[in-house]
């Protein structure tokens, strides 16, 4: 009889764990959705800056003769 209670308790804990995990993923997605435009702009600006710095470094290397 105690084995049945043990299995029931394990099942209940598993269900609660899945529920808490689902809520955590939902909250994480909500936070990312709310900051997505700002995050996209920051990543875009950093990408453009990295591209320009890379182009300047490549230009200097090519002009100096390696």
N, C-alpha and C positions, 0 to 999 in steps of 0.2 A: 504494500500500500504506500509506503514512503517513497518507493521508486516512482510511482505515478505522480506524486506530488513534486518530486524532484524534476521529472520531465516537464510537468506543467510549469514549474518555476523557470526552468531553462527556456521553455517556449515563450513565456511572458517576457523574460529578460531580452530574448532575441528580438521580439516584436518591438519592445521599447527602444532597443538599440537602433533598429532600422528606422523607427519614427524620428528619433533624435538626429540620426544621420541625414535623413531627408530634410528636416527642418534646417540643419546646418548648411546643406547645399543650397537650399532655397534662399537663405539669408545671404550667403556668399554671392550668389548670382544677382540678387537685388542690389548689393553694394557695388558690384562690378558694373551693372547696368546704369547706376546713378552716376558713376564717375567715368563712364566710357568716353564721352566726348572730350573731356579734359585729358584723359589718359592717351587718347588717339592723337591729340594735338601735341602733347609732350613727346610722344614717341616719334611722331613725324618730324618735329623740329630737331630732335636729337639725331634722327637719321639723315636729315639734310646737312646738319653741321658735320657729322662724321663723313659724309660723302665729300663735302668741300675740303675738309682737312686731308682726307685721303688723296684728293685730286692735287692739292698743293704739294703734298709730300712726293707724289709721283712726278709732278712737273719738276720739282727741284732735283730729284734723283736723275731724271732724264737729262736735264740741262747741265748737271755737274759731271756727267760722264761715268757714272756708276763707280 
